[in-house]
Amino acid sequence: MHSRWESIIQIALRTPSPHNTQPWRLRIKDDRHATLYLEVARTLPDEDTTGHFLRCAMGMFLESLRIISANAGFSLRHFLIENSGTSGSLLPFAELELEGSSEPSPYSDDLFQIRMTSRLPSNGVRIDPQSTALLKQTAPEFGQHYDQLDDPVRIEAIILENIRAIFHDLNVHAYHDEIARWFRYSNEEAKAKADGLDYRCMGVPAIQLKLMRELPQIMRWPLTCDFIRWAYRKQLGKVSHIGVISGSFFDDAAAVRAGAYLMRFWLELARQKLFIHPFGNLVTNPQAKARIHELTGINDVWLVFRIGHTDAPPQSYRRSLNDVLIND
């Protein structure tokens, strides 16, 4: 009866989310109507203190549903739900409705499988200016702006600031405990839980993740700190470009709209055979965010990332359709 929804949702499960938390759940009502929920246990209150990065992820998921619905011949409308006073493990986020017919989206369904985050080394090949122009073109429609930096001195300064912010934040108790619960130390564990930060996708040995969990202070000890900094920088490879997205974000509705843009941006990356590696600490760490403004002169920055060409990265696992659907 609900195969129409299920086929759409199945593809949308490849939508990215912070730490691969996949905070979405859905209840299908009938062939035309469904409700989207935010699963509270999959939020990140100690890192995403305003909640807007998770709202952005929900916006990405809504845009994925819209694109895939259009490719299936349907128009998708959503109505955001105000959650003031709502409590519980599942927060109603939006009502969904399939209606009428639609022309296919410019983004094909197979791009959802191709689109991945890559933490593999960049090869230093510069990005074709035409690809950059395509990445920029949809930003104004969503109240956003995309800048691509290519000055080597500034790029290195941004990378070093990201490393400093990571090392600092992993030694903040609440931040450390929150991110560590998403570490996945073996392929079996990652496959069984189908979420989180899989060591394969992080591009580091499992033992390194375990050390970050059990002994984060090694990032402050002089000898070990220098070695880990060197290893992290080496992992990034020859970084030729840093991407910066700025615009309206730290507002509930704006974050959802920014997520719609980010999803389109990421699918365009896949089409251009480009990968990004987000530097989230550059925005969530106040000192790092101020430093990024000094280095770039860009206001309202909410996402900074390495962008370029790498080998095909490992694909992260995703929760199954049964795990995401609410069948009570």
Secondary structure as UniProt FT lines:
FT   HELIX           3..12
FT   TURN            13..14
FT   HELIX           18..20
FT   STRAND          24..28
FT   STRAND          33..39
FT   HELIX           40..42
FT   TURN            45..47
FT   TURN            49..50
FT   HELIX           52..71
FT   TURN            72..73
FT   STRAND          75..80
FT   TURN            84..85
FT   STRAND          90..99
FT   TURN            109..110
FT   HELIX           111..114
FT   STRAND          122..123
FT   HELIX           129..137
FT   TURN            138..139
FT   HELIX           140..142
FT   STRAND          144..149
FT   HELIX           152..169
FT   TURN            170..171
FT   HELIX           173..180
FT   TURN            181..182
FT   STRAND          183..184
FT   HELIX           187..193
FT   STRAND          197..198
FT   HELIX           199..202
FT   HELIX           206..214
FT   HELIX           216..219
FT   HELIX           222..236
FT   STRAND          237..238
FT   STRAND          242..247
FT   HELIX           252..271
FT   TURN            272..273
FT   STRAND          275..278
FT   HELIX           281..284
FT   HELIX           286..296
FT   STRAND          301..308
FT   HELIX           321..324
//
